[in-house]
Amino acid sequence: MHKQMPGLFGAVGALLVAAPAAAHHSFAAEFDIEKPIELRGTLTRMEWVNPHGWLYIDVTNPDGTVTNWAIEAGGATQLLRRGLRRTDFEIGTEVIVNGYLARSGEPVVNGRSVTTPEGRNFFLGTDPGGPAN
């Protein structure tokens, strides 16, 4: 039994190290750099989590229906380093988001920037050429 313990600990350790790496994705796997989009909508929710933060906005479609879009951003620490604070945006704030559409066709965008009504522009911290920086 004691001879098997180091192997067991090694296997468990390898799984723990591999899990976070497998959870992260490449930009090209989920988003299409050939499909940039600009969305104007109302902020409904923010999630400041790692490895990616998320903004959710309601966008009114041309037919009058509303779609809630999920905007992927850099992680909470990355956003803070770029000067973006959770307090910069109150729920209900009108924003403009620029980014790239998801390949899945779902209302998900990899966000490049978000602009407030006052014209403050924030980089959302993702890089289509590689992982979030």
Buried (B, 14 or more C-beta within 10 A) or exposed (E): EEEEEEEEEEEEEEEEEEEEEEEEEEBEEBBBEEEEBEBEBBBBEBEBEEBBBBBBBBBEEEEEEEEEBBBBBBBBEBBBEEEBEEEBBEEEBEBBBBBBBBEEEEBBBBBBBBBBEEEEEBBBBBEBEEEBE
